[in-house]
Amino acid sequence: MPNLHTRILKLLVYRSRIKRYLKKMATIAKEHKQLLVFAALSDIQYGDMDDGYNFKKTRKRYYRNALVFQKRVMEQWKNMTPEVKFILQLGDIIDGFNKRHGISESSLKETLDVIGDFKTYHVIGNHELYNFDRAALMKTPLFSAGLPECKSSVASPNQFYYSFQAHASLRIIAIDTYEIAAIGWPESSTNYQEAMKYLENNINEDKNSTTNMTGEDRRFAKFNGAVSSTQLKWLNQLLEECDQKKENVIIIGHLPIYPPATAVDCLCWNYEEILSILYKHDCVISYMAGHDHVGGSGIDEHHVQHITIPAILETPPDLDPPMATLYLYNDTLHIDGQYLLDNYDIKLKFPIASMNNIS
């Protein structure tokens, strides 16, 4: 009987250990449950035109195939499980050459038709502004600042910067890196005049050229822009609120703001001012941009992950288009990249303690 008693005790111990193990595994699985899935892409630059090349004639551009890739990406996201809740479109949805061919409106319609009813948040890039002025863009779906969930965050009804709450613990902030620019504004406007002061740093007669310019001075080209002091103030106040509410923040904009994550001639003119705002706060986990068609990435000294998404436009038709699918977990944002875009695991500044606040 003692042997039987011992065996029973051992079985009970094993049973207890198994239960603890299963409970631990269930906890791990629960902590790694996907709380939110969303997506990002940039620089589609579609146009119903023959293939061409970039300004320097060094990289081929597949204008018509960009729409083919956009359709493929959308289908991939639409068929995913769990559901992709929304898309971040980081600018240059159509190419500037559409204007020259008189097909700006039709090309934009084609790209928007592909998006359909898929919830999409847009930022504007230089190519949107080659095709339309700001007043015209405000009348299109590209004006995401006018969406109901974004309106309350906007300082003025005419601004293209905004934010929205993607999850109880995650906020997306979209900045307008062309608020100060020599494109999209009347030459009589204050914003245009301020842009021309920046462009005094460009030694060339053609302000789109960076010939004979070196280092970060190469960013002072007409195809770039800056954010205003008003927008910087808005951003700082919003990030203060996010710190207080313990909301993790992803900031998106067309222009990159961190030199190691991009070619210097693609940088926002006043990128240092933007970074100085970010560095005052604990909530920012990532800054995502487009514009540099090769893409890039880097982690700055404050542990902000900067990601520049490569262009769909310059991806050869026989390859897979660059795209990012983002998964929010309790303590991590995982980014699943495709083609030239790497995978990333970004630690949340404010881990999500409870599973009861799933949006």
Stockholm file with secondary structure:
# STOCKHOLM 1.0

chainA/1-359         MPNLHTRILKLLVYRSRIKRYLKKMATIAKEHKQLLVFAALSDIQYGDMDDGYNFKKTRKRYYRNALVFQKRVMEQWKNMTPEVKFILQLGDIIDGFNKRHGISESSLKETLDVIGDFKTYHVIGNHELYNFDRAALMKTPLFSAGLPECKSSVASPNQFYYSFQAHASLRIIAIDTYEIAAIGWPESSTNYQEAMKYLENNINEDKNSTTNMTGEDRRFAKFNGAVSSTQLKWLNQLLEECDQKKENVIIIGHLPIYPPATAVDCLCWNYEEILSILYKHDCVISYMAGHDHVGGSGIDEHHVQHITIPAILETPPDLDPPMATLYLYNDTLHIDGQYLLDNYDIKLKFPIASMNNIS
#=GR chainA/1-359 SS CHHHHHHHHHHHHHHHHHHHHHHHHHHHHHHTCCCEEEEEECCCCBCSSCCEECTTSCSEECHHHHHHHHHHHHHHHHTCSSCCCCEEECSCCBCTHHHHHTCHHHHHHHHHHHHTTSCEEECCCHHHHHHCCHHHHTTSTTCGGGSHHHHTTCSSTTCSCEEEEEETTEEEEECCTTSBCSSSSCTTSHHHHHHHHHGGGCCSSSTTCCTTCCGGGGGCSTTCCBCCHHHHHHHHHHHHHHHHHTCEEEEECSSCCCGGGSCGGGSCTTHHHHHHHHTTCSCEEEEEECCSTTCEEEECTTCCEEEECCCSTTSCTTSCCCEEEEEECSSEEEEEEETTCCCEEEECSSCCCCGGGCC
#=GC SS_cons         CHHHHHHHHHHHHHHHHHHHHHHHHHHHHHHTCCCEEEEEECCCCBCSSCCEECTTSCSEECHHHHHHHHHHHHHHHHTCSSCCCCEEECSCCBCTHHHHHTCHHHHHHHHHHHHTTSCEEECCCHHHHHHCCHHHHTTSTTCGGGSHHHHTTCSSTTCSCEEEEEETTEEEEECCTTSBCSSSSCTTSHHHHHHHHHGGGCCSSSTTCCTTCCGGGGGCSTTCCBCCHHHHHHHHHHHHHHHHHTCEEEEECSSCCCGGGSCGGGSCTTHHHHHHHHTTCSCEEEEEECCSTTCEEEECTTCCEEEECCCSTTSCTTSCCCEEEEEECSSEEEEEEETTCCCEEEECSSCCCCGGGCC
//
